[in-house]
Amino acid sequence: MMKILAALLLLSLLSCSPAEPKQSEQPASFDFVFSYGVMNKNVLDTVQGTYTKDLVTAGTATTNLSLTDEEMKQVYELMNEIGLWNYPNEIEGMNVIPASGYHFQILVDGKEQNIHWNGEFNENQTHRGFKRLTSMIIEMVRNKEANQALPESEGYYL
């Protein structure tokens, strides 16, 4: 009897699968549009290969900017690591003034996932994981010559 129960338990565990299967390798088609900051005016669009920078009182400026294959791989791997595929579409973070947040439109092999994160991060695990991802991408953009050639922001938000 115990052997039958153990076999049934093992069979049920093996048949369980996550909501979105993790792929160990980056899929053939992977792109995203990531916007962030006040009113989400900073936008990295890997589909178009552009970056738009919020210049605050001076408007915005757009340039051609692409992530390398290695950077895209790092982003995809971190998305898997933090379980981004299981995040809800809307997440309320900590309220800040002026209102800011993050938006991902993720395109993987013809499927689309959108995540809207309103506000800033606290210290729970979901927040820490998402912060690691957004910080990594923002740092990649900051290090690009195309971004560094854009004008400096003028003024500030109240």
C-alpha angles and dihedrals in degrees: 000000000000091000091054092049091047091049092049091048092050091047092051092049092050092051094055116101134180120257091254117024114239114238114209091206128049109263121246091254116042126146138141144191110220121188126180147159131051107354087351091273095149106082131182109191112186090180092062096027093236140126125203117200124204108234091184107215092013094059120234137312126208129203138172107267130160134179117234121249088255092052091049088051091051091050093049093047092051091048087056093044094054093042094242091164088069097050117114118250092246124042125179112212128179113310115247134177122260092037113250138162147139136271129193125191102186122191117195121171093329095316122112130209125183125198122185114192113189118199131352137309135276126191103273119118097255091050093047092050094048090046090053090052096046093043091051093052093044090051091050089053093046091054094054117104090222090060093044090054092058118100120268118260115260125215126350142257122260 
